[in-house]
Amino acid sequence: MALLEVSGLRTTFHIGVGTVQAVRGISFHVDKGEFIGIVGESGSGKSVTMLSVMGLLPQYAEVKADSIRFDGRELSQMSPRELRSLHGKEIGMIFQDPMTSLNPLFTVENQMVEPLRIHLGMSRERARLRALELLHQVEIPNPEQRLRQYPHEFSGGMRQRVMIAIAIACSPKMVIADEPTTALDVTIQAQILELLENLKREMNTSVVMITHDLGVIASMCSRILVMYGGVICEEGSVRDIFYRARHPYTWGLLNSIPRIHHDSHEKLVPIRGTPPDMLKPPEGCPFAPRCQYCMPVCRRYMAPPTDLGDGHLVHCHLMHPKAPKVERGGLQHD
């Protein structure tokens, strides 16, 4: 059953030099208790998509959608005050950089207690006890001492754990994790990912993981959305994306992942070219200028979704019956 349903989402930023079309008419859903990943290069629209859903964008951003339904309620019709009542209580968010997300002027205790008192009406003492429980849950040692400290006294991994504790404090129905492992070493990355997976399993919370690295979410997600140029190129299960991918951009992402069981001298294959200018996005497929299989129709029209079964959707003209037959790695036959 769907917890979040988004249809026809469009987000634009009105800035001095023009209008940035960051998200261009995407639709997707998140089921209850599901762990999904949104992947793509920087600037593909991943974070903007979820910030649009939450209503956390600045005033110069314009968000339009046919529908944004969360747990049966239409978010696009809610006032800012009504949306704020959902933030932290029913939808938690783990921001990309905890050092800039946590307030350096307040102790960790103050920042953890505040949402508990606002959303759940707890007394200060009860909220403090709950904060201690949360720090223990996210495996921070000496929680009594840590609670009295300031963010700058924590390591990067510890600050990220505090952000996770704040995000799950009110037992939300959905948690959005925006690149929670960026700038952390691989050991801490693994610990943070394991922590998120355990929390999802124990609390049955839906998790949306935003990342640029397919390898990070390979063993955690049930579904993956691949974004590029403000649109969803491909959507499917982890097996679909890793073993049956059909969009050339998805192939490019997969080819950029090091494979430990292959020749150590094998070179990674980069995606040549640069991302599109979202002030003037391409008329057709945004990946067309960088795609080695680009056809004239690709530059003129965005391909409709092709359903390959079991929710595997691909937006690519190569799916047309009359298109050249292409597999990952090269052209096969016409």
Secondary structure by P-SEA (a helix, b strand, c coil): cccbbbcbbbbbbbcccccccccccccccccccbbbbbbbccccaaaaaaaaaaccccccbbbbcccccccccccccccaaaaaaaccccbbbbcccccccccccccaaaaaaccccccccccaaaaaaaaaaaaaaacccaaaaaaacccccccaaaaaaaaaaaaacccccbbbbccccccccaaaaaaaaaaaaaaaaaccbbbbbbccccccccccccbbbbbccccccccccccccccccccaaaaaaaaacccccccccbbbbccccccccccccccccccccccccccccccccccccccccccccccccccccccccccccccccc
